[in-house]
Amino acid sequence: MNNKIASILRQKYKIQKYRINPKIIQENSNIVQENPTITIAYITCRSNPKIEWFFYSLNRELKGQFKNIKIIIVDYLFQFYPNERYTEFKKHYQRYENINIKHIAPLPCPVQGKYKISSQNFFAAGLARNSAFVACDTDYIVCIDDLSVIKEGWFKVIEWGCKNNYVVLGSYAKVNNLTCDEHGNYTYDLDSYSKNLDSRFNNPYIKNNFATKVSGSWLYGASFGMPCKLAMQLDGFDSICNTIGSEDSEFGIRLGRLTNEIYYSKTLFSFEDDLLHFVPENYSFKRISMVLTDKTLMHTKKGKNSDHAIIENVMESNNYLPFLPNNLIELKDKNPEEIAKNFDKSIYWVNGELISKCL
């Protein structure tokens, strides 16, 4: 997306250039919480996300004590089969005492899910996390992907981040043949670990396994934790990344404009099963370039593909708000039908055609 497109978007939605606000940084970094309540958002779009692995390994971390922990399951299929999904998932967590679970569908979206106005489903990874931000009623929120097992020490970093109002960025490895038993003990193919280890993990800049201060651009995939107030101030992941990708890096860059208390941790580590990522489902999420505004502006900077153009654009700007406003605070009190009724069809373009023409 070039500056001409950005200018048109700002004029249409009256988006201004926001610079770092020192007051906000201070508010988000100097408060230490006692006995914090933490929300962990488990994100899935799979029929079998191996959610039992998450509960087994989380229970090991918490030593069976779920006090001050809330869990939100953001489940793509829940919008279509709420009773069946609730029953299936409950089997995996009903054994734990005092566990607080909220099972929800993602927010309505023009390009994905039950309320889509497009002819097919498109990739929109930031949607589920935005849905968790809206549903969260605690001061701190953590997001983790499905097919994951969390490593020993994971929750210590979350607790530390929460108590100090820090942003913590997790590390990960995608491995083959991952297993996890009910005690949280896990196995995987050792050969696959080194081939698919998080590219940030062995960066020479990282001197401390527990936490190293980094820039927001280090936010990438896997798990991360942050004050929920901060996520709402940012208005969540930018919907401009829907169908394209790069939503995590774009979000991280904007995040760095509101706080400098961002830490990458080798201890906040999760394993993900790489082979199960490719198990076919009877639905899919197409990833293409989303085109905005006029057809004559459908091409981004010459020689750049769309996800690179998005990152280049956010790097050049001083915004901390998304280019396409989500208005997440307003969505807290709205039902799905109400949200879907207010979709702005004029801003969503796919392959040069208004999405309303691609029904």
N, C-alpha and C positions, 0 to 999 in steps of 0.2 A: 504494500500500500504506500503510495507516494504522498508528498505533502499536500498536493492538490486535493486528493481524496480525503485526507485527514481534515483539511480546511472545510470541505463541504459537510462532512459529518459534524464538525464542531458548530457550524452555522445552523444546521438543521436541528441539532439537539442542544444547542447552546452550551456545548462543552467547552470549558476554559482550560488553559494550561495551569496546572496546579504544581507548585514547587514544594519542596520539603518544608514541613512545618515543625520547627524545633519544639514547640509546645507539645505537639502530638507525640514526638519522639520521647520527650520527658515523661509524659503521662503513661506511655506504654512500657517504659523500661525501669522505672524506679519504685514500683509497687511490689512488695513481697507479700504473697498470700499465705495464710495459715490454713491447713487442712482444706486444700482446694478441691473443688468438684471438677472433674475432667470428663469431657465427652469424647469418646472414640467413635469415629464414623468409619464403618466398614462398607466399602464401595464394590458393588458387583453388577455385572450385566450377564452373568452366566447361569445356565440351568443348574449346574453343579459346581459351585465356587469353592468347595472344600472348606466351608466355614467352620467345620469342626476343628481344623488345624489351628485356626485363629483362636478359638476358645480354649483349646488344650494348652497352647503356648502362652496365652494371656493369663490363664489360671495359674500356670507355673510361675509366671512373673509376679502375680499378686498374692501367691501363696493362699489362694482360695478366698481372699478378702476383697470383695467387690465394693466395699463402702467407698463413697465419694467418687464412684465411677458410673457414668451413664454410657450406654452404647446405642448408636443409631445405625441401623442397617439400611443403606440406600440401595434398593433392589429394583433393577429395571423391570423384571417380570412381575413384580408386586402390583403394578398398575393394571395388569390383565388377569392375574390369578391370585388375588389377595388372600383368600382362605387357604388355598393349597400351599402357597409359599409360607404363610405364617405357621401352618401345621408342620411343614417340612423343617423349617429352621428351628422351631421350638424344640424339636427332638434333641438338638445339639447344645442347647443352653439351659434347659429346664432342670438339669442336675445341680446347677450352681445356686447356692443360697443368696438371697438379697440382690440378685442381679437385676439391673434396670435396663430394659430393652425397649426401643422404639423402632418399629419396622415400617418403613415408608417407601413410597415410589418417588422417582425423581420429579422435579417440578415440570409442568407442561413446557414443551419446547416446539417451536415451529418446524424443526427439521428432524425430530426424533420422538418416537413413542406414541402413546395413545392419542394425543392431541395434535400430532403433526399435521401441517398443511402441505407438506411436500409429498411427492408420490412414493417415496421410499425413505428408509431410515438413513440418516447421515451421522458420522462421527461427531460427538459432542462431549468430550471427556470432562470438561469443566462443569457441565450441568449437574452431575451427581454431587460434586463437592459443594457447589452453590446451594444445592438442596439441603445438604447437611448444615451449612452455615445458617440457613433460614430456620431449620428445625432445632438448632442448638439452643439450650436455655442455661448453659453454664458459661463461666468466664473463659474457659480454655477448650480448644477443640483440636483433635488429632485425626488425620485421615490416613487410612491404610488400604492398600489394594487387596483384591481377592487373590486366592491361590497362594496365600502367604503364611509363613511361620515366622514368628518374631523370636529373635535371639535373646539369650540371657543378657540382662542389663538394659534392655529396651525401655522398660518402664521407668527406670531410674533417671534416664535422660528426660523423659516426658515430665516426670515429677519436678525435676530441676527447672525445666523450661517454664512450667506452669507457675511455680512458686515465685519466679523472678520476672514473669511476663515477657519471656524471651521467645523468639521464633527458633525452632529447632528443625533441622533438615536431616532426614534419615538416609542411610546408605542401604545398599541391597546387592544381592547376586541372584541372577536367574539360573536355576540349576535343573538338572534332569532327575526324574524318578524321586522326587521329594516325598517323604512320608513323615507323619508325626503321630505318636501314640497319645493316649489319654493323659499321660503324665508330662507331656510336653517334650519328650525326647524325640529327636528327629534324625533322619538319615537322608543322604543324597549322593549322587555320583560325583566323586571328588574331581574327576577330569573336567566336568562341566563348570565347576566353580570358577576356575581361573579364566576360562574363556568368556564368561558372561558376568564378570565382576564389574560393579559400578565404576565408571571411568574416573570418577572423582576420588576414589578410595585411596589410590597410591600417589596422589598428587603430592609433590615434595613440600608444598605449602602447609599441608596438614601435619602438624607436629604432635598433636594431642589426640589420643583415641576417643576421649570422652566428648570434647567439644572445642571447636576452633571457630573464631569469628570470621565470617565470610560475607560476600556481597549477596544481594538478593538473587542475582543471576544463577547462583548455585542451586536454586530450588529446581529439582527435577525428579519426577516420578516417586514411586514407593511411598514412604510415610513421611509426614511432617506434622509439627504441632505449632500452634500460634494462639494468641488471645483472640477470642471470637469477635470482640469489639473491633479489632484491627482488620479482620476479614470483612466485616460489614462496612467499615470506613472505606475500604478499597472497592466496595460493591462487587466483591467476588471475582471469579475468573471471567475474562472478557469473552462475551458471546461472539465477537468478531472472529474468534479462533474456531468456532464450530465449523465442521466439515474440513478444516485445514490441519489443526494441530498446533503445537508450540504454546499451548495454553499455560503450561506450568512455568516455562521460562519467562513468558510475557508477564504473568502474575508476579513472579519473583522480582523482576526488575521494578515493577510498580511498588511492590512491597518495600523494596529498599529505599524508596522515596518517603516512606513514613516512619521507618525505624532503622537504626543501625545495629540493633541487638539481634543479629541473625547468626546462628551457629550450625555448622555442619558437624555431624557426629558419626564416627565409625562404630560407636556402641549402640546407637539407635539403628539397629541392623535387622533387616528381614530377608528371608529367602523366598523366592517365588518360583513355582514350577513352570519352567519354560515350555515343556512339551504340552502341558494342559492348556496353554494359551492358544494352541492351534486345533483343539478339539472342535469339530464343526457343530454349529447350532442351526436351528431352522429359521434363523433371522441373522441379519448382518448389519454393519454400520459402514456405509460407503464413505471414503475419505477423498474429497476432491477440493478444488479451489472454490471458495465462496466469493462471489463477485458483488460488490456494493455500488450503489448509486447508478450513474449512467453507463450504458454499454461502452461508450467511448473511453471509459476509465477502467475497463475490466482488466487491463494488463497492468501489473505492478511495475516496479522499477526494472528496466531492461536487463535481462539476463538473470533476474532473481525469481526463484519460485515463491509461491505465496507465503509459506511459513517463514522463510528467510526475510521476506519483505516485512512481515508483521514484526519480527524481532528488530529489524533495522529501524522501522518506524518508531517503535516504543523507545528505542535507544536515543533517537534524535529528539524526542519530545521531553517535556518535563511533567507529564501527566502522572497522577497516581490513580485517577479514575479510569475505568474502561472506556474505549471509544464507543461501544454500544452499551448504553446504560442498562443494568439489570434491575435497578430499584429494589434490591433485596429486602430492605427494611419494610417497604410497603407490602411485600408478598407474604409477610408473616401472618397477616390476618385475612388472607384471601383463599378461597377454595379453588381447586384446579379449573373448574368450568369458568370461573370469573377471570382467572389469569389468561386462559386460552382465548376467551372472547375478545381480549384486548391486544392480541398479537398485532404488531405493525407489519403488515405484509409488504409494505413498500420498501423495506430495508433489506430483505433477504433475496439475494440473487444467486442462482446456481447455473454455472456454465452460460452466463450472459442472459439468462431469462429470469424474470421475476418468479419467485417461488409460487405465487398464486396462479401462474400460467403452467406450472409443472405438476398439477394435481393428478 
